[in-house]
Structures are given as C-alpha cells and as structure tokens.
Amino acid sequence: MKSTHEYSLRTQVDKWLAPGLSTPVRVTEFSRTRLGGRRYVCVETALPLGSRALLFFRHDDGCWCVFPPALDRPNMTMGRFSEH
C-alpha cells in the first residue's frame, strides 16, 4: 500500500510534469468541481517545446491524483433496448 506522501500534490506534479530545477511550475487555477464540490488544481510548467498543464483532483483520503474521484466521474451504462 502506498503512503499518503506518495500522492501529495508536490509528488504528483514531479511525477507527471517532471519539472527541472530551472523549470518553473505554477498553479494557474484552483477551485471545486461542480459535482461533489471536490478540490482541483491546474498546474502548468513551461518547457522549451511548449507548456504543459494538468488537473489534479483531491480525493477523500487526502491524496491528489490526475483522475477525479469515482463519484465525480461520468458514467456510461448500457440502457435496456426494447425489441419491436
């Protein structure tokens, strides 16, 4: 089992955006989702080939991930088809 530290916002930014010592990282947006009111943060880094940005979502256990908590994700289900 991974510790909460492994899912801290700083650790996730380092993992997904891999900023270097001379590469600035900045928060460009932070707010709450419409569904569930969960926190999210948009982090951006500028690279020689262009900038990259990712959204990080705060989960109930305090961890930050690049995917929203299960309750906030849109669901696709197969409806029942009626035969004619």
C-alpha positions in Angstrom: 0.0 0.0 0.0 1.3 3.4 -0.9 1.6 6.1 1.7 -0.3 9.4 1.5 3.1 11.2 0.9 3.3 9.3 -2.5 0.1 11.0 -3.5 0.9 14.5 -2.3 0.4 17.3 -4.8 4.1 18.0 -5.0 4.9 14.3 -5.6 2.2 14.1 -8.3 3.5 17.3 -10.0 7.0 15.9 -10.0 5.8 12.5 -11.4 3.6 13.8 -14.2 5.2 17.1 -15.3 8.8 16.3 -14.3 9.9 19.9 -13.8 13.7 20.5 -13.6 15.4 22.9 -11.2 15.3 25.7 -13.8 11.8 24.8 -15.0 9.1 27.0 -13.2 5.9 25.4 -12.2 2.8 27.4 -11.4 -0.7 27.0 -10.3 -3.0 28.5 -12.9 -6.3 27.6 -11.4 -7.8 26.1 -8.3 -11.4 25.6 -7.4 -14.0 22.9 -6.7 -15.8 20.6 -9.1 -19.5 21.2 -9.8 -20.3 17.6 -9.0 -19.4 16.9 -5.4 -17.6 20.1 -4.7 -14.2 18.4 -4.6 -11.0 20.4 -4.9 -8.9 20.5 -8.0 -5.7 22.4 -9.0 -4.4 23.1 -12.5 -0.6 23.1 -12.6 1.4 24.3 -15.6 5.1 24.1 -16.5 6.9 25.8 -19.4 9.2 23.7 -21.4 11.4 24.6 -24.4 8.9 22.7 -26.7 5.9 24.4 -25.2 3.9 24.4 -21.9 2.1 21.5 -20.3 -0.7 21.6 -17.9 -2.6 19.0 -15.8 -5.5 19.0 -13.5 -5.0 17.3 -10.1 -8.0 16.2 -8.0 -8.1 15.9 -4.2 -9.6 12.6 -3.1 -11.4 11.9 0.2 -8.3 10.3 1.7 -6.3 13.5 1.2 -4.4 12.2 -1.9 -4.0 14.1 -5.1 -4.5 12.2 -8.4 -4.8 13.1 -12.1 -8.2 11.5 -12.2 -11.3 12.6 -10.3 -12.7 10.5 -7.5 -15.0 7.7 -8.6 -18.2 9.5 -7.5 -17.4 12.5 -9.7 -16.5 10.6 -12.9 -19.1 10.5 -15.6 -20.6 7.0 -16.1 -21.6 5.4 -19.3 -24.0 2.5 -18.9 -25.9 0.4 -21.5 -29.5 1.0 -21.3 -32.0 -1.7 -21.9 -33.0 -1.9 -25.6 -36.7 -2.8 -26.2 -37.4 -5.2 -29.0 -40.1 -4.1 -31.5 
